[in-house]
Amino acid sequence: MRKQIVAGNWKMNNDDAESKLLVKQIKKSIKRLPLRGTRVLVAPTFVNLKTVVKKSKKSKIEVVAQNMHQETNGAFTGEVSAKMLKSIGVETVLIGHSERRTLFGETNAVLASKVDAAIANKMELIFCFGEQLEDRKSGKHFDVVKQQLQEGLFHLESASWNQIVLAYEPVWAIGTGETASPEQAQEMHAFVRNLLEETYTTALAQNTSILYGGSVKPSNAKEIFSKEDVDGGLIGGAALQAQDFTAIIKAIL
């Protein structure tokens, strides 16, 4: 049975003091929530990962990395490996976030190598994918998503999929003034689940959590999460306010 997940991506926000305060506030606000297996994740910057891991001890919060390099070590200035993340208690990593693809040029081939590194190091990974505005307007959104999944993930054996969570990011609906409807989210999630079934098995498709990452807010979270194939959210801006993030968590319970 697939898990419900609400993950907060803090991106390049919050210094040390701000990170401590935010995780403290989230920790307190969800302490008595009846999560019933729903997972709550936060992804701080690299420099604050260890601090947030420590502050999240004995809580319902799991700490996630925003990115990692595919190599174990070497001359890769500014990069962080799976081994380094695991050494401070981080067991999950975002791979393929839209900003990594568009701003830092990470290709499907590069992401496939990062996926392999995460799998080899027994890390859970949240694999992000999604189309740009021009893809949506030209009707190529399904083709783009299919290619991203095929080239980034579908080389894996079925056994590796117990380490994978998917996160659909309609890039065209994030900070563009365009809005994705809950129906459009469900349409893509259903497409992806059917693609998993065709490529692997019905059981694998039904057991893989697919999160939605298109500007989820307290005002629209409940309707989005009510859709059959939406298993939670990858939250951006709203994750930086404990009150809003908690309201989104409550919307899935």
MARTIZA-583475 format. One record per residue (C-alpha): z, x, y; residue in one letter. Coordinates in steps of 0.5 Angstrom, whole numbers, plus 500, padded with zeros to 3 digits. Each point is the difference from the previous one (the first is absolute). Layout:
BEGIN
+-----+-----+-----+------+
|   w |   u |   v | rest |
+-----+-----+-----+------+
|   Z |   X |   Y |    a |
...
+-----+-----+-----+------+
//
This chain:
BEGIN
+-----+-----+-----+------+
|   w |   u |   v | rest |
+-----+-----+-----+------+
| 500 | 500 | 500 |    m |
| 498 | 503 | 507 |    r |
| 505 | 502 | 505 |    k |
| 501 | 497 | 507 |    q |
| 500 | 505 | 505 |    i |
| 501 | 501 | 508 |    v |
| 499 | 507 | 502 |    a |
| 501 | 502 | 507 |    g |
| 495 | 506 | 503 |    n |
| 503 | 503 | 506 |    w |
| 494 | 504 | 501 |    k |
| 501 | 506 | 505 |    m |
| 506 | 496 | 504 |    n |
| 508 | 501 | 500 |    n |
| 503 | 507 | 501 |    d |
| 506 | 502 | 496 |    d |
| 505 | 495 | 504 |    a |
| 496 | 495 | 500 |    e |
| 498 | 500 | 492 |    s |
| 508 | 500 | 499 |    k |
| 501 | 494 | 504 |    l |
| 494 | 496 | 497 |    l |
| 502 | 501 | 493 |    v |
| 507 | 499 | 501 |    k |
| 498 | 493 | 503 |    q |
| 495 | 498 | 495 |    i |
| 505 | 502 | 495 |    k |
| 506 | 496 | 503 |    k |
| 495 | 494 | 501 |    s |
| 497 | 500 | 493 |    i |
| 507 | 501 | 496 |    k |
| 501 | 493 | 498 |    r |
| 493 | 498 | 500 |    l |
| 499 | 497 | 493 |    p |
| 494 | 504 | 498 |    l |
| 500 | 499 | 493 |    r |
| 495 | 506 | 498 |    g |
| 496 | 500 | 507 |    t |
| 500 | 507 | 502 |    r |
| 501 | 502 | 507 |    v |
| 496 | 507 | 502 |    l |
| 500 | 504 | 506 |    v |
| 496 | 506 | 502 |    a |
| 502 | 505 | 505 |    p |
| 497 | 506 | 503 |    t |
| 500 | 506 | 496 |    f |
| 506 | 503 | 504 |    v |
| 504 | 494 | 499 |    n |
| 499 | 499 | 493 |    l |
| 506 | 504 | 498 |    k |
| 505 | 496 | 505 |    t |
| 498 | 493 | 498 |    v |
| 500 | 502 | 493 |    v |
| 508 | 502 | 501 |    k |
| 501 | 494 | 504 |    k |
| 497 | 495 | 495 |    s |
| 504 | 502 | 495 |    k |
| 504 | 494 | 496 |    k |
| 495 | 495 | 504 |    s |
| 494 | 496 | 498 |    k |
| 496 | 505 | 504 |    i |
| 495 | 504 | 496 |    e |
| 497 | 506 | 504 |    v |
| 492 | 501 | 500 |    v |
| 496 | 506 | 503 |    a |
| 494 | 498 | 504 |    q |
| 495 | 506 | 497 |    n |
| 500 | 506 | 496 |    m |
| 496 | 506 | 498 |    h |
| 496 | 500 | 494 |    q |
| 502 | 507 | 498 |    e |
| 507 | 502 | 497 |    t |
| 500 | 506 | 505 |    n |
| 496 | 505 | 504 |    g |
| 497 | 502 | 507 |    a |
| 500 | 493 | 503 |    f |
| 504 | 500 | 506 |    t |
| 503 | 494 | 502 |    g |
| 499 | 496 | 494 |    e |
| 505 | 498 | 495 |    v |
| 500 | 500 | 492 |    s |
| 502 | 495 | 495 |    a |
| 505 | 505 | 497 |    k |
| 503 | 500 | 507 |    m |
| 501 | 493 | 501 |    l |
| 503 | 499 | 493 |    k |
| 505 | 506 | 502 |    s |
| 503 | 495 | 505 |    i |
| 500 | 494 | 496 |    g |
| 494 | 497 | 502 |    v |
| 496 | 497 | 494 |    e |
| 495 | 496 | 504 |    t |
| 494 | 501 | 505 |    v |
| 495 | 497 | 504 |    l |
| 493 | 502 | 498 |    i |
| 493 | 498 | 504 |    g |
| 503 | 497 | 506 |    h |
| 495 | 498 | 505 |    s |
| 502 | 504 | 505 |    e |
| 500 | 506 | 495 |    r |
| 493 | 498 | 498 |    r |
| 497 | 499 | 507 |    t |
| 504 | 505 | 505 |    l |
| 501 | 506 | 495 |    f |
| 493 | 499 | 496 |    g |
| 503 | 499 | 493 |    e |
| 495 | 498 | 495 |    t |
| 500 | 496 | 494 |    n |
| 499 | 507 | 496 |    a |
| 506 | 503 | 504 |    v |
| 504 | 494 | 498 |    l |
| 498 | 500 | 493 |    a |
| 503 | 507 | 500 |    s |
| 507 | 497 | 503 |    k |
| 500 | 495 | 495 |    v |
| 500 | 505 | 494 |    d |
| 505 | 504 | 503 |    a |
| 505 | 494 | 501 |    a |
| 499 | 498 | 493 |    i |
| 500 | 507 | 497 |    a |
| 507 | 500 | 504 |    n |
| 502 | 494 | 497 |    k |
| 501 | 497 | 507 |    m |
| 498 | 493 | 502 |    e |
| 495 | 499 | 505 |    l |
| 498 | 494 | 505 |    i |
| 492 | 501 | 500 |    f |
| 497 | 497 | 507 |    c |
| 493 | 497 | 501 |    f |
| 496 | 496 | 504 |    g |
| 494 | 499 | 504 |    e |
| 498 | 501 | 508 |    q |
| 498 | 495 | 505 |    l |
| 493 | 501 | 499 |    e |
| 501 | 500 | 492 |    d |
| 503 | 493 | 501 |    r |
| 494 | 497 | 505 |    k |
| 495 | 503 | 496 |    s |
| 502 | 497 | 494 |    g |
| 501 | 506 | 496 |    k |
| 508 | 500 | 499 |    h |
| 500 | 498 | 493 |    f |
| 496 | 506 | 499 |    d |
| 504 | 505 | 504 |    v |
| 506 | 498 | 497 |    v |
| 497 | 500 | 493 |    k |
| 497 | 507 | 501 |    q |
| 507 | 503 | 503 |    q |
| 504 | 497 | 493 |    l |
| 494 | 503 | 496 |    q |
| 500 | 507 | 503 |    e |
| 507 | 501 | 501 |    g |
| 504 | 496 | 494 |    l |
| 495 | 498 | 495 |    f |
| 500 | 507 | 496 |    h |
| 507 | 499 | 498 |    l |
| 502 | 498 | 493 |    e |
| 504 | 493 | 499 |    s |
| 506 | 503 | 499 |    a |
| 500 | 503 | 507 |    s |
| 500 | 494 | 503 |    w |
| 508 | 498 | 499 |    n |
| 500 | 506 | 506 |    q |
| 496 | 496 | 505 |    i |
| 501 | 495 | 505 |    v |
| 494 | 497 | 504 |    l |
| 500 | 499 | 508 |    a |
| 494 | 496 | 503 |    y |
| 499 | 502 | 507 |    e |
| 494 | 496 | 504 |    p |
| 500 | 505 | 505 |    v |
| 496 | 496 | 505 |    w |
| 506 | 495 | 501 |    a |
| 505 | 506 | 502 |    i |
| 500 | 501 | 507 |    g |
| 493 | 497 | 502 |    t |
| 501 | 493 | 502 |    g |
| 497 | 497 | 494 |    e |
| 505 | 496 | 495 |    t |
| 499 | 500 | 493 |    a |
| 502 | 493 | 497 |    s |
| 505 | 499 | 494 |    p |
| 494 | 498 | 496 |    e |
| 496 | 506 | 502 |    q |
| 506 | 504 | 497 |    a |
| 500 | 496 | 494 |    q |
| 492 | 500 | 499 |    e |
| 501 | 508 | 500 |    m |
| 506 | 500 | 495 |    h |
| 497 | 496 | 495 |    a |
| 493 | 504 | 500 |    f |
| 504 | 506 | 499 |    v |
| 504 | 497 | 494 |    r |
| 494 | 498 | 497 |    n |
| 497 | 507 | 501 |    l |
| 506 | 503 | 496 |    l |
| 499 | 495 | 495 |    e |
| 493 | 501 | 499 |    e |
| 501 | 508 | 500 |    t |
| 506 | 500 | 496 |    y |
| 504 | 494 | 497 |    t |
| 503 | 493 | 502 |    t |
| 507 | 503 | 499 |    a |
| 499 | 506 | 504 |    l |
| 497 | 495 | 506 |    a |
| 506 | 495 | 500 |    q |
| 505 | 506 | 500 |    n |
| 497 | 504 | 506 |    t |
| 503 | 498 | 506 |    s |
| 496 | 499 | 506 |    i |
| 503 | 501 | 507 |    l |
| 497 | 497 | 506 |    y |
| 499 | 505 | 506 |    g |
| 497 | 496 | 506 |    g |
| 505 | 499 | 506 |    s |
| 505 | 496 | 496 |    v |
| 505 | 497 | 505 |    k |
| 506 | 496 | 499 |    p |
| 496 | 494 | 503 |    s |
| 495 | 501 | 494 |    n |
| 503 | 503 | 494 |    a |
| 502 | 494 | 497 |    k |
| 493 | 497 | 500 |    e |
| 497 | 506 | 497 |    i |
| 505 | 502 | 495 |    f |
| 500 | 493 | 497 |    s |
| 493 | 501 | 498 |    k |
| 499 | 501 | 492 |    e |
| 497 | 507 | 500 |    d |
| 504 | 503 | 506 |    v |
| 506 | 504 | 497 |    d |
| 503 | 502 | 507 |    g |
| 499 | 504 | 506 |    g |
| 499 | 507 | 503 |    l |
| 503 | 499 | 507 |    i |
| 498 | 504 | 506 |    g |
| 503 | 499 | 507 |    g |
| 504 | 494 | 498 |    a |
| 504 | 505 | 495 |    a |
| 502 | 504 | 506 |    l |
| 505 | 494 | 502 |    q |
| 506 | 499 | 495 |    a |
| 500 | 493 | 502 |    q |
| 492 | 498 | 499 |    d |
| 500 | 505 | 493 |    f |
| 506 | 496 | 498 |    t |
| 496 | 493 | 502 |    a |
| 494 | 502 | 496 |    i |
| 504 | 502 | 494 |    i |
| 504 | 493 | 500 |    k |
| 493 | 497 | 500 |    a |
| 498 | 502 | 493 |    i |
| 507 | 498 | 497 |    l |
+-----+-----+-----+------+
//
